[in-house]
Amino acid sequence: MAKKGNRVQVILECTEHKESGMPGTSRYITTKNKKNTPDRMELKKYNSILKRMTVHKEIK
């Protein structure tokens, strides 16, 4: 039986894009160690629709 690890896949979604009302979404998929970072992640990532770096927060 395989041991279940602490790494989980998470989706990051742009916060500014959602508020702007423009069509589409900017999302990234990444992994995190849920033991080291139990709360939701926030990273600055590039939003190709807004053409600048924006804050992306973990969803779900």
C-alpha positions as CSV (number, residue, x, y, z in Angstrom):
1,M,0.0,0.0,0.0
2,A,1.4,3.4,-1.0
3,K,1.9,6.0,1.7
4,K,-0.1,9.2,1.2
5,G,2.1,12.3,1.0
6,N,1.6,15.8,2.4
7,R,1.8,17.4,-1.1
8,V,-1.6,18.5,-2.5
9,Q,-2.5,20.2,-5.8
10,V,-4.1,23.6,-5.5
11,I,-5.6,26.1,-7.9
12,L,-4.6,29.8,-7.7
13,E,-7.1,32.4,-9.1
14,C,-6.5,36.1,-9.7
15,T,-8.3,38.4,-7.3
16,E,-8.1,41.6,-9.3
17,H,-9.5,40.0,-12.5
18,K,-12.6,38.8,-10.7
19,E,-13.3,42.3,-9.4
20,S,-12.6,44.0,-12.8
21,G,-15.6,42.4,-14.5
22,M,-13.6,41.4,-17.6
23,P,-14.5,38.1,-19.3
24,G,-12.3,35.1,-18.6
25,T,-10.2,34.0,-15.6
26,S,-6.5,33.8,-14.8
27,R,-5.7,30.5,-13.0
28,Y,-2.6,28.6,-12.1
29,I,-2.2,25.0,-10.8
30,T,0.6,24.3,-8.4
31,T,1.3,22.0,-5.4
32,K,1.9,22.8,-1.8
33,N,2.9,20.9,1.4
34,K,-0.2,21.0,3.5
35,K,1.8,20.3,6.7
36,N,4.1,23.4,6.2
37,T,1.4,25.7,4.8
38,P,-2.0,24.8,6.3
39,D,-3.7,28.1,5.4
40,R,-4.5,29.3,1.9
41,M,-1.6,30.4,-0.4
42,E,-1.2,33.9,-1.9
43,L,1.3,34.4,-4.7
44,K,2.1,37.2,-7.2
45,K,1.7,35.7,-10.7
46,Y,1.4,37.1,-14.2
47,N,-2.1,37.8,-15.5
48,S,-2.0,37.6,-19.3
49,I,-5.4,39.4,-19.7
50,L,-4.5,42.3,-17.5
51,K,-0.9,42.2,-18.7
52,R,0.7,42.7,-15.3
53,M,1.6,40.9,-12.1
54,T,-1.4,40.4,-9.7
55,V,-2.1,38.6,-6.5
56,H,-3.5,35.1,-7.0
57,K,-5.2,33.3,-4.1
58,E,-5.9,29.6,-3.5
59,I,-9.5,28.6,-4.2
60,K,-11.6,25.7,-2.8
